[in-house]
Amino acid sequence: MEAARYKVSEEHQIAFTLLHFRASIPLFLLAGGLVTLAIAAVAYALADKFAALSVAIGGVIGVCLMLAIIRFFSIIRHAKRAYREFALIKEPVELTLSDAGFTMVQPSAHVEGRWDKMIKWDEDDEVFAIYITQQQAYVVPKDQVEPGLIDVARNGLMASGLTTKRKKRR
C-alpha cells in the first residue's frame, strides 16, 4: 500500500482545468477549420480567389484568437471560481492506494474507489487526474506526492483496462 497527504491549491485546480480543456482543442480546431473552409468556399464561388484567401486567413486568425481567449481568460477564471466555491477541494487529503483501488480521507469526506470503476485518467507535469465522470476527477498534485505513488495509481488504472491516458473506458 502506498500513502500520501496533500492539499490541492488554486494553481493545481487551474492546472487540472487546463489539462481537461486540452482534450477539446483538436475538436475546436477542426470545427473552426471546417467553418473557415465553408466560408472561404462561398467567397470563392461568389467573388474571387483573393476574397477566398482573405476569408481563410481571417478564419485562421479568428480561430487562434478564440482559442487564446477561451484558454487564458475564460478557462482560468472558471477554474479560480470553482476553487473558491468548492470548500471540500481545499481540505487536506490522505490518499491510500492498493492493487484494487484507492481511499481518500478528508475532514468532511471519505471516498473509496476501485480502479475498474474509474472511466479514464490523465496527467501532465503538475497533476494526476483520476476521472469518475467525463467532467469530474480526483486531482493529485504531483509536487506533493512521491513519483512512486503516481506510478502505483497509473499502473492500477492500466491493469484495470485503462491502458492509455485520456482514453475513456468502454
C-alpha positions in Angstrom: 0.0 0.0 0.0 1.2 3.5 -0.9 0.0 6.5 1.1 0.4 10.3 0.9 -1.0 13.5 2.3 -1.6 16.6 0.1 -3.7 19.7 -0.4 -5.0 20.9 -3.8 -4.1 24.6 -4.3 -5.7 27.0 -6.7 -2.8 26.6 -9.0 -3.4 22.8 -9.1 -7.1 23.4 -9.9 -6.0 25.7 -12.8 -3.6 23.1 -14.0 -6.3 20.4 -13.9 -8.8 22.6 -15.7 -6.2 23.4 -18.5 -5.4 19.6 -18.7 -9.1 18.8 -19.0 -9.6 21.6 -21.7 -6.6 20.4 -23.7 -8.5 17.3 -24.8 -11.1 19.5 -26.6 -8.5 21.6 -28.6 -8.4 19.3 -31.6 -12.2 19.3 -31.9 -12.3 23.1 -31.5 -9.6 23.5 -34.3 -11.5 21.0 -36.6 -14.8 22.9 -36.2 -13.1 26.2 -36.7 -11.3 24.9 -39.7 -14.4 23.5 -41.3 -16.3 26.8 -40.8 -13.4 28.7 -42.2 -13.3 26.4 -45.2 -17.0 26.7 -45.9 -16.9 30.5 -45.7 -13.8 30.5 -48.0 -15.6 28.2 -50.5 -18.6 30.5 -50.6 -16.4 33.6 -51.0 -14.5 31.8 -53.8 -17.8 30.9 -55.6 -19.2 34.4 -55.2 -16.2 36.6 -55.6 -12.6 35.7 -56.5 -9.5 33.9 -55.2 -8.3 36.9 -53.3 -11.5 37.2 -51.3 -11.4 33.4 -50.5 -7.8 33.7 -49.4 -8.6 36.7 -47.2 -11.5 34.8 -45.6 -9.3 31.8 -45.0 -6.6 33.9 -43.4 -9.1 35.8 -41.3 -10.7 32.5 -40.2 -7.4 31.0 -39.1 -6.6 34.2 -37.1 -10.1 34.2 -35.7 -9.9 30.5 -34.5 -6.5 31.2 -32.9 -7.8 34.3 -31.1 -10.9 32.5 -29.9 -8.7 29.6 -28.6 -6.4 32.1 -26.8 -9.4 34.0 -25.3 -11.0 30.8 -24.1 -7.9 29.4 -22.6 -6.3 32.4 -21.0 -9.4 34.2 -19.8 -12.5 32.1 -19.6 -11.0 28.8 -18.5 -8.6 30.2 -15.9 -11.4 32.4 -14.5 -13.7 29.4 -14.3 -11.0 27.3 -12.5 -10.5 30.1 -9.9 -14.2 30.5 -9.3 -14.7 26.7 -9.0 -11.8 26.6 -6.4 -13.3 29.4 -4.4 -16.8 27.9 -4.4 -15.8 24.2 -3.6 -14.8 24.1 0.1 -14.0 20.3 0.0 -11.2 20.8 -2.5 -9.3 23.0 -0.1 -9.2 20.4 2.7 -6.1 18.2 3.2 -6.4 14.7 1.7 -4.9 11.5 2.9 -4.7 9.2 -0.1 -4.0 5.4 0.2 -3.6 3.2 -2.8 -3.9 -0.5 -3.2 -4.0 -3.0 -6.1 -7.8 -2.8 -6.1 -8.2 1.0 -5.8 -7.8 4.0 -3.5 -9.2 5.6 -0.4 -9.3 9.4 0.1 -10.0 10.7 3.6 -10.6 14.4 4.3 -12.1 16.1 7.4 -15.5 16.2 5.8 -15.4 13.3 3.3 -14.4 9.7 2.8 -14.1 8.2 -0.6 -13.3 4.6 -1.7 -12.8 4.0 -5.4 -11.9 0.9 -7.4 -9.7 1.2 -10.4 -12.1 -0.7 -12.6 -14.9 1.8 -11.8 -12.9 4.9 -12.9 -13.6 6.0 -16.5 -10.3 7.5 -17.5 -7.1 9.1 -16.3 -4.9 11.9 -17.4 -1.7 13.7 -16.3 0.8 16.4 -17.1 3.8 17.7 -15.2 1.7 19.3 -12.4 -1.3 17.0 -11.7 -2.5 13.4 -12.0 -6.3 13.2 -12.6 -8.5 10.1 -11.9 -11.8 10.7 -13.6 -15.0 9.4 -12.0 -17.2 11.0 -14.8 -16.3 12.7 -18.0 -16.2 16.0 -16.2 -15.2 15.2 -12.6 -11.9 13.9 -11.4 -9.9 13.4 -8.2 -6.8 15.6 -8.6 -3.4 14.6 -7.1 -0.8 17.3 -7.2 2.5 15.8 -8.3 4.6 18.3 -6.4 3.2 17.0 -3.1 3.5 13.2 -3.5 6.3 10.8 -4.3 6.6 9.8 -8.0 6.2 6.1 -6.9 2.7 6.9 -5.7 1.7 8.2 -9.2 3.2 5.1 -10.7 1.1 2.8 -8.5 -2.1 4.7 -9.4 -1.2 4.7 -13.1 -0.4 1.0 -13.0 -3.6 0.2 -11.2 -5.7 2.1 -13.8 -3.8 0.5 -16.6 -4.2 -3.0 -15.1 -8.0 -2.3 -14.9 -8.2 -1.7 -18.7 -7.4 2.0 -19.0 -4.1 1.5 -20.8 -3.8 4.9 -22.4 -4.2 8.3 -20.7 -7.2 10.4 -21.8 -8.9 7.3 -23.3 -12.3 6.7 -21.9 -13.3 3.2 -20.6 -15.7 1.5 -23.0 
